[in-house]
């Protein structure tokens, strides 16, 4: 009985938390986003050699 109430409370709490989640903008994997990336510098460009 107590375990059933606990599981129900977890499910209800999880549903309430899922309702408050923020959505993100979709971008295609083929598009390159502006700005710095994992392998690019602060300008968003790839630099092989810099003096």
N, CA, C and O atoms as CSV, one atom per row, in Angstrom:
chain,resi,resn,atom,element,x,y,z
A,1,UNK,N,N,0.821,-1.190,0.000
A,1,UNK,CA,C,0.000,0.000,0.000
A,1,UNK,C,C,0.866,1.255,0.000
A,1,UNK,O,O,0.650,2.167,-0.798
A,2,UNK,N,N,1.836,1.295,0.889
A,2,UNK,CA,C,2.734,2.454,0.962
A,2,UNK,C,C,3.604,2.520,-0.287
A,2,UNK,O,O,3.851,3.606,-0.811
A,3,UNK,N,N,4.064,1.385,-0.763
A,3,UNK,CA,C,4.891,1.346,-1.970
A,3,UNK,C,C,4.105,1.817,-3.190
A,3,UNK,O,O,4.655,2.511,-4.044
A,4,UNK,N,N,2.849,1.457,-3.281
A,4,UNK,CA,C,1.994,1.899,-4.387
A,4,UNK,C,C,1.802,3.409,-4.393
A,4,UNK,O,O,1.832,4.039,-5.450
A,5,UNK,N,N,1.606,3.988,-3.216
A,5,UNK,CA,C,1.462,5.437,-3.105
A,5,UNK,C,C,2.769,6.140,-3.465
A,5,UNK,O,O,2.758,7.192,-4.104
A,6,UNK,N,N,3.874,5.567,-3.060
A,6,UNK,CA,C,5.188,6.149,-3.359
A,6,UNK,C,C,5.444,6.141,-4.862
A,6,UNK,O,O,5.902,7.136,-5.423
A,7,UNK,N,N,5.152,5.032,-5.501
A,7,UNK,CA,C,5.347,4.934,-6.957
A,7,UNK,C,C,4.400,5.892,-7.675
A,7,UNK,O,O,4.795,6.526,-8.654
A,8,UNK,N,N,3.169,6.007,-7.210
A,8,UNK,CA,C,2.220,6.946,-7.813
A,8,UNK,C,C,2.707,8.384,-7.666
A,8,UNK,O,O,2.593,9.179,-8.599
A,9,UNK,N,N,3.246,8.714,-6.506
A,9,UNK,CA,C,3.773,10.060,-6.281
A,9,UNK,C,C,4.963,10.334,-7.192
A,9,UNK,O,O,5.103,11.451,-7.689
A,10,UNK,N,N,5.817,9.351,-7.425
A,10,UNK,CA,C,6.946,9.521,-8.333
A,10,UNK,C,C,6.481,9.740,-9.769
A,10,UNK,O,O,7.026,10.584,-10.480
A,11,UNK,N,N,5.493,8.994,-10.184
A,11,UNK,CA,C,4.968,9.133,-11.546
A,11,UNK,C,C,4.315,10.501,-11.737
A,11,UNK,O,O,4.546,11.160,-12.751
A,12,UNK,N,N,3.513,10.926,-10.783
A,12,UNK,CA,C,2.854,12.230,-10.874
A,12,UNK,C,C,3.889,13.348,-10.843
A,12,UNK,O,O,3.787,14.309,-11.606
A,13,UNK,N,N,4.879,13.230,-9.973
A,13,UNK,CA,C,5.946,14.233,-9.909
A,13,UNK,C,C,6.743,14.298,-11.200
A,13,UNK,O,O,7.109,15.383,-11.650
A,14,UNK,N,N,7.014,13.148,-11.798
A,14,UNK,CA,C,7.730,13.116,-13.069
A,14,UNK,C,C,6.935,13.759,-14.185
A,14,UNK,O,O,7.495,14.454,-15.033
A,15,UNK,N,N,5.634,13.531,-14.188
A,15,UNK,CA,C,4.773,14.157,-15.204
A,15,UNK,C,C,4.735,15.666,-15.036
A,15,UNK,O,O,4.762,16.400,-16.023
A,16,UNK,N,N,4.674,16.136,-13.798
A,16,UNK,CA,C,4.657,17.578,-13.557
A,16,UNK,C,C,5.986,18.219,-13.957
A,16,UNK,O,O,6.001,19.325,-14.498
A,17,UNK,N,N,7.080,17.546,-13.698
A,17,UNK,CA,C,8.386,18.078,-14.105
A,17,UNK,C,C,8.529,18.089,-15.621
A,17,UNK,O,O,9.142,18.999,-16.178
A,18,UNK,N,N,7.976,17.099,-16.286
A,18,UNK,CA,C,8.058,17.039,-17.749
A,18,UNK,C,C,7.259,18.168,-18.383
A,18,UNK,O,O,7.604,18.624,-19.473
A,19,UNK,N,N,6.208,18.626,-17.733
A,19,UNK,CA,C,5.390,19.716,-18.279
A,19,UNK,C,C,6.111,21.056,-18.216
A,19,UNK,O,O,5.767,21.965,-18.972
A,20,UNK,N,N,7.096,21.207,-17.342
A,20,UNK,CA,C,7.789,22.480,-17.180
A,20,UNK,C,C,9.054,22.564,-18.025
A,20,UNK,O,O,9.766,23.566,-17.957
A,21,UNK,N,N,9.348,21.555,-18.806
A,21,UNK,CA,C,10.580,21.543,-19.597
A,21,UNK,C,C,10.514,22.586,-20.706
A,21,UNK,O,O,9.456,22.814,-21.293
A,22,UNK,N,N,11.658,23.222,-20.991
A,22,UNK,CA,C,11.745,24.201,-22.072
A,22,UNK,C,C,12.018,23.491,-23.380
A,22,UNK,O,O,12.742,22.496,-23.419
A,23,UNK,N,N,11.437,24.004,-24.449
A,23,UNK,CA,C,11.684,23.427,-25.755
A,23,UNK,C,C,12.903,24.088,-26.384
A,23,UNK,O,O,13.253,25.216,-26.038
A,24,UNK,N,N,13.535,23.398,-27.291
A,24,UNK,CA,C,14.693,23.937,-27.976
A,24,UNK,C,C,14.371,24.094,-29.446
A,24,UNK,O,O,13.493,23.415,-29.977
A,25,UNK,N,N,15.086,24.994,-30.099
A,25,UNK,CA,C,14.902,25.195,-31.526
A,25,UNK,C,C,15.549,24.059,-32.285
A,25,UNK,O,O,16.666,23.644,-31.975
A,26,UNK,N,N,14.831,23.554,-33.291
A,26,UNK,CA,C,15.357,22.464,-34.106
A,26,UNK,C,C,16.276,23.023,-35.170
A,26,UNK,O,O,15.954,24.018,-35.821
A,27,UNK,N,N,17.421,22.384,-35.347
A,27,UNK,CA,C,18.309,22.737,-36.455
A,27,UNK,C,C,18.762,21.443,-37.111
A,27,UNK,O,O,19.048,20.449,-36.443
A,28,UNK,N,N,18.818,21.481,-38.415
A,28,UNK,CA,C,19.188,20.296,-39.171
A,28,UNK,C,C,20.658,19.958,-38.934
A,28,UNK,O,O,21.467,20.848,-38.672
A,29,UNK,N,N,20.997,18.690,-39.024
A,29,UNK,CA,C,22.387,18.287,-38.863
A,29,UNK,C,C,23.245,18.737,-40.040
A,29,UNK,O,O,24.473,18.699,-39.965
A,30,UNK,N,N,22.599,19.166,-41.132
A,30,UNK,CA,C,23.329,19.631,-42.303
A,30,UNK,C,C,23.683,21.120,-42.214
A,30,UNK,O,O,24.522,21.589,-42.982
A,31,UNK,N,N,23.072,21.864,-41.309
A,31,UNK,CA,C,23.337,23.284,-41.160
A,31,UNK,C,C,24.490,23.502,-40.181
A,31,UNK,O,O,24.626,22.785,-39.190
A,32,UNK,N,N,25.311,24.500,-40.476
A,32,UNK,CA,C,26.408,24.862,-39.586
A,32,UNK,C,C,25.990,26.118,-38.835
A,32,UNK,O,O,25.665,27.131,-39.455
A,33,UNK,N,N,25.995,26.062,-37.533
A,33,UNK,CA,C,25.573,27.207,-36.744
A,33,UNK,C,C,26.690,28.241,-36.662
A,33,UNK,O,O,27.869,27.910,-36.785
A,34,UNK,N,N,26.303,29.494,-36.453
A,34,UNK,CA,C,27.258,30.589,-36.336
A,34,UNK,C,C,27.917,30.557,-34.963
A,34,UNK,O,O,27.347,30.040,-34.002
A,35,UNK,N,N,29.110,31.109,-34.880
A,35,UNK,CA,C,29.783,31.256,-33.593
A,35,UNK,C,C,30.777,30.142,-33.327
A,35,UNK,O,O,30.987,29.266,-34.167
A,36,UNK,N,N,31.393,30.183,-32.139
A,36,UNK,CA,C,32.420,29.199,-31.806
A,36,UNK,C,C,31.849,27.804,-31.660
A,36,UNK,O,O,30.704,27.620,-31.248
A,37,UNK,N,N,32.659,26.839,-32.003
A,37,UNK,CA,C,32.252,25.447,-31.888
A,37,UNK,C,C,33.308,24.626,-31.177
A,37,UNK,O,O,34.197,25.182,-30.531
A,38,UNK,N,N,33.223,23.354,-31.284
A,38,UNK,CA,C,34.134,22.456,-30.603
A,38,UNK,C,C,35.552,22.582,-31.142
A,38,UNK,O,O,36.510,22.573,-30.369
A,39,UNK,N,N,35.697,22.700,-32.462
A,39,UNK,CA,C,37.020,22.757,-33.075
A,39,UNK,C,C,37.347,24.119,-33.673
A,39,UNK,O,O,38.399,24.278,-34.292
A,40,UNK,N,N,36.475,25.100,-33.503
A,40,UNK,CA,C,36.725,26.417,-34.074
A,40,UNK,C,C,37.101,27.414,-32.983
A,40,UNK,O,O,36.873,27.178,-31.797
A,41,UNK,N,N,37.673,28.513,-33.404
A,41,UNK,CA,C,38.105,29.539,-32.461
A,41,UNK,C,C,36.968,30.437,-32.030
A,41,UNK,O,O,35.797,30.119,-32.237
A,42,UNK,N,N,37.324,31.583,-31.417
A,42,UNK,CA,C,36.321,32.511,-30.906
A,42,UNK,C,C,35.494,33.131,-32.024
A,42,UNK,O,O,34.339,33.500,-31.810
A,43,UNK,N,N,36.078,33.251,-33.220
A,43,UNK,CA,C,35.369,33.846,-34.352
A,43,UNK,C,C,34.497,32.839,-35.090
A,43,UNK,O,O,33.753,33.227,-35.991
A,44,UNK,N,N,34.563,31.593,-34.746
A,44,UNK,CA,C,33.774,30.577,-35.424
A,44,UNK,C,C,34.432,30.072,-36.691
A,44,UNK,O,O,33.780,29.434,-37.519
A,45,UNK,N,N,35.721,30.352,-36.852
A,45,UNK,CA,C,36.464,29.913,-38.031
A,45,UNK,C,C,37.530,28.918,-37.610
A,45,UNK,O,O,38.033,28.957,-36.487
A,46,UNK,N,N,37.868,28.021,-38.537
A,46,UNK,CA,C,38.912,27.043,-38.270
A,46,UNK,C,C,40.273,27.691,-38.547
A,46,UNK,O,O,40.484,28.266,-39.614
A,47,UNK,N,N,41.175,27.596,-37.603
A,47,UNK,CA,C,42.512,28.171,-37.744
A,47,UNK,C,C,43.511,27.039,-37.643
A,47,UNK,O,O,43.566,26.329,-36.639
A,48,UNK,N,N,44.318,26.874,-38.714
A,48,UNK,CA,C,45.320,25.810,-38.711
A,48,UNK,C,C,46.640,26.338,-38.150
A,48,UNK,O,O,47.306,25.662,-37.366
A,49,UNK,N,N,47.004,27.538,-38.556
A,49,UNK,CA,C,48.256,28.107,-38.060
A,49,UNK,C,C,48.030,29.580,-37.794
A,49,UNK,O,O,47.518,30.293,-38.657
A,50,UNK,N,N,48.406,30.048,-36.609
A,50,UNK,CA,C,48.218,31.448,-36.259
A,50,UNK,C,C,49.539,32.007,-35.761
A,50,UNK,O,O,50.216,31.405,-34.927
A,51,UNK,N,N,49.891,33.172,-36.290
A,51,UNK,CA,C,51.158,33.807,-35.868
A,51,UNK,C,C,50.951,34.669,-34.673
A,51,UNK,O,O,51.899,35.279,-34.180
